[in-house]
Structures are given as C-alpha cells and as structure tokens.
Amino acid sequence: MSEKEKTFCEYFALWGDAVRAADSAGYENPKKDGPQLLCRADIRKKINAICETMIKSSQARACLGYERLALGKVTDAIKLLYCENLSDDEIEKLDLTNIAEIKKPKDGAMEIKFFDRLKALEKMGDFDKESSKKQGSLFDAIKNGAKALEKADDYGED
C-alpha cells in the first residue's frame, strides 16, 4: 500500500467521506478515486484498523476521565472552599476536575457540588459494553457508505 493510500485511509477514518479523503490525500480525481479505493479489501482493512485504534484511544481517555471523577481527591476543592484570597496562580494549580458546579450566593458563602462518584463508577463498568456496540455501528456505517458509493458509480452518477 502506498503512502498516498495510507493517507486516504487515515482521512476516511477521520471523516467518513471518500471524496474528501481522496482530495485531501492528493488524488487528481477524488470523485472517482475515493469510491474505487473503498472497493479494495486492503484499503477497507486498513480503515478498519485505524478506526479500531481511534475507538480504543477514545475509550481509554474516557475511562481515565471517569476514573478521575470516581476516585479523584477533593482536597483542592476543600482548599478553594476554605482559603481566602488565593492568587490566580494558586487557583490555576488546583485540580478541580471533580467539581460539577460552584455557587456563591449573595451571603458570601460558597457551595460546591461534586460529580456523582457512583455514576462515574457505573459508567466505567458500562463503558466496554457501549464502546463495542459503537465500534460495530461505525464500521457498518463505513461499509454501507462504500456500498452506496459503489452502486452510484455503477449507475454513472457523480
């Protein structure tokens, strides 16, 4: 597989648009070349591999986020609540990831609402099930799009 074809696969995995991917990869006739590339098994296999990597990476980032919400410390939020006159530099260094909402009513008090830790733990547990369903849906959408483009090409449509 050429570098141009690999680039096409990366753009297609990103956008799901064969014409746009072919154009961005540098093909001279993207309306023709994009759909033709999708007809090749090696191209579809490469696109699938790229999509799987993207999904796994996204899944890993989401899991880390849920983990921070579920298991993260609240000490910086307590510091924000009880320390007065924090400098801008001190505030920027605080890890306030677990905070969902901060309110400061007129009486001068401060209310801090945290994200629900149990819900974050549940999401971590459910994440594998949901992501595998989405992965199949994404691949099915790409495959169906390639079939539709192939049919349109057979009928001489642009």
C-alpha positions in Angstrom: 0.0 0.0 0.0 1.4 3.4 -1.0 1.8 6.3 1.4 -1.0 8.2 -0.6 -3.3 5.2 0.0 -2.5 5.1 3.7 -3.2 8.9 3.9 -6.5 8.3 2.2 -7.3 5.6 4.8 -6.5 8.0 7.7 -8.6 10.8 6.3 -11.5 8.4 5.5 -11.4 7.0 9.1 -11.5 10.6 10.4 -14.3 12.0 8.2 -16.1 9.0 6.6 -16.2 10.8 3.3 -14.4 9.0 0.4 -14.3 12.0 -1.9 -13.0 14.4 0.7 -10.4 11.9 1.9 -9.2 11.3 -1.7 -9.0 15.0 -2.3 -7.0 15.6 0.9 -4.7 12.7 0.1 -3.8 14.3 -3.2 -5.7 12.3 -5.7 -6.4 14.1 -9.0 -9.9 12.8 -9.5 -11.3 12.3 -5.9 -14.9 11.7 -7.0 -13.7 8.6 -8.9 -10.7 7.5 -6.9 -12.3 7.7 -3.4 -15.1 5.2 -4.1 -12.7 3.0 -6.1 -10.3 2.8 -3.2 -13.1 1.8 -0.8 -13.8 -1.2 -3.1 -10.3 -2.7 -2.3 -10.2 -5.2 0.6 -6.7 -4.0 1.8 -8.0 -0.4 2.0 -11.1 -1.4 4.0 -8.9 -3.5 6.3 -6.6 -0.5 6.9 -9.5 1.8 7.6 -11.0 -0.7 10.0 -7.7 -1.0 11.8 -7.4 2.8 12.1 -11.0 3.1 13.3 -10.3 0.5 16.0 -7.3 2.3 17.2 -9.2 5.6 17.3 -12.0 4.0 19.3 -9.6 2.3 21.7 -7.8 5.6 22.2 -11.0 7.5 22.8 -12.3 4.7 25.1 -9.1 4.9 27.2 -9.3 8.7 27.6 -13.0 8.4 28.6 -12.2 5.7 31.1 -9.4 7.8 32.6 -11.8 10.7 32.9 -14.4 8.6 34.7 -11.7 7.2 36.9 -10.6 10.8 37.9 -14.3 11.6 38.7 -14.9 8.4 40.7 -11.6 8.2 42.6 -10.0 11.6 42.5 -9.2 13.6 45.6 -11.3 16.5 46.7 -8.5 18.3 48.7 -8.1 21.1 46.2 -11.8 21.8 46.3 -11.7 22.0 50.1 -8.7 24.4 49.8 -10.8 26.5 47.4 -13.7 26.5 49.8 -11.8 27.5 53.0 -8.8 29.5 51.8 -9.5 33.2 51.1 -7.5 35.4 48.8 -6.0 32.7 46.6 -3.8 34.2 43.9 -4.6 33.5 40.2 -1.5 31.2 40.0 -2.7 29.2 43.1 -6.1 28.8 41.6 -4.8 27.6 38.3 -2.8 24.9 40.0 -5.8 23.4 41.8 -7.3 20.2 40.4 -11.0 20.9 40.3 -11.9 18.1 38.0 -14.4 16.6 40.4 -16.4 19.8 40.7 -19.7 19.9 38.8 -20.8 23.3 40.0 -19.7 26.2 42.2 -22.2 28.7 43.5 -21.5 31.8 45.6 -24.8 33.2 46.9 -25.1 36.8 47.9 -24.4 36.0 51.6 -20.8 35.3 50.7 -20.8 31.6 51.3 -19.6 29.1 48.7 -21.4 26.0 47.6 -19.5 23.2 45.8 -21.4 20.4 44.0 -19.3 17.4 43.0 -19.9 14.9 40.2 -21.6 11.7 41.3 -18.9 9.2 42.1 -21.2 6.2 41.9 -22.5 7.2 38.5 -18.9 7.6 37.3 -18.1 4.1 38.6 -21.2 2.8 36.8 -20.1 4.4 33.5 -16.6 2.8 33.9 -18.3 -0.6 34.2 -20.7 0.0 31.3 -18.1 1.6 29.0 -16.8 -1.6 27.5 -20.3 -2.8 26.5 -21.2 0.6 24.9 -18.0 1.1 23.1 -18.1 -2.4 21.4 -21.6 -1.6 20.1 -20.5 1.8 18.8 -17.5 0.2 17.1 -19.7 -2.2 15.2 -22.0 0.6 14.2 -19.2 2.8 12.9 -17.8 0.0 10.8 -21.2 -0.9 9.5 -21.8 2.8 8.5 -18.5 2.9 6.7 -19.2 -0.4 4.9 -22.7 0.7 3.9 -21.4 4.1 2.7 -18.8 2.3 0.5 -21.6 0.0 -1.0 -23.7 3.1 -1.7 -20.9 4.8 -3.5 -20.1 1.7 -5.4 -23.7 1.5 -6.6 -23.8 5.1 -7.6 -20.6 4.6 -9.6 -22.2 1.6 -11.4 -25.0 3.9 -12.5 -22.7 6.6 -13.7 -23.7 9.1 -11.0 -21.4 11.7 -9.6 
